[in-house]
Amino acid sequence: MNKTKLLVPLPWLTLDMAGILLVMWGGLEYFGWLHWWPETWRYPYYELLLMMVGFFMMVPYQVMLLMAVMRKIQEVKKAQQ
């Protein structure tokens, strides 16, 4: 198996994956396709809160990944000169 080094540390990837799951859960609750949130815990806009928390959990990984890719591009450009 080919071992490829991650550009971003694994905890950030784990946080990103948890954020993705929260966004999906919020979307499913919002459109009423699936209800995992107990009725007694529901409050106004809880679906949107799930999606926003998930989004903000995803952002650090995306930013760090973008910065890592930009560093790689700079390294390639320096090597070409």
VENHUBEL-V948318 format. One record per residue. N is the residue number from 1. PHI is phi in whole degrees, 0 to 359 (NA if undefined). OMEGA is omega in whole degrees, -180 to 180 (* if undefined). BURIAL is + if it has 16 or more other C-alpha atoms within 10 Angstrom, else -. Layout:
N,PHI,OMEGA,BURIAL  N,PHI,OMEGA,BURIAL
This chain:
1,NA,-179,-  2,281,179,-  3,268,178,-  4,252,-180,-  5,284,177,-  6,289,178,-  7,284,-178,-  8,233,-180,+  9,303,-176,-  10,302,179,-  11,300,178,-  12,291,177,+  13,294,178,+  14,297,177,-  15,298,178,+  16,297,-180,+  17,295,177,+  18,296,177,+  19,297,178,+  20,299,179,+  21,297,178,+  22,294,178,+  23,297,179,+  24,296,179,-  25,299,178,+  26,299,178,+  27,295,179,+  28,296,178,-  29,292,-176,+  30,298,-179,+  31,275,175,-  32,78,-179,-  33,281,-177,-  34,206,180,-  35,236,176,-  36,260,-178,-  37,278,-178,-  38,301,-177,-  39,302,-177,-  40,289,-179,-  41,268,-175,-  42,289,178,-  43,217,-177,-  44,302,175,-  45,65,179,-  46,295,179,-  47,295,179,+  48,293,177,-  49,296,176,-  50,302,-179,+  51,292,-179,+  52,290,177,+  53,298,177,-  54,299,179,+  55,298,-179,+  56,290,173,-  57,286,-179,+  58,279,-172,+  59,301,-177,-  60,301,179,-  61,297,-178,+  62,297,180,-  63,293,180,-  64,295,177,-  65,295,178,+  66,299,179,-  67,295,178,-  68,295,179,-  69,294,178,-  70,296,176,-  71,297,179,-  72,298,179,-  73,297,178,-  74,297,178,-  75,297,180,-  76,295,179,-  77,297,178,-  78,294,-180,-  79,292,-179,-  80,283,-178,-  81,279,*,-
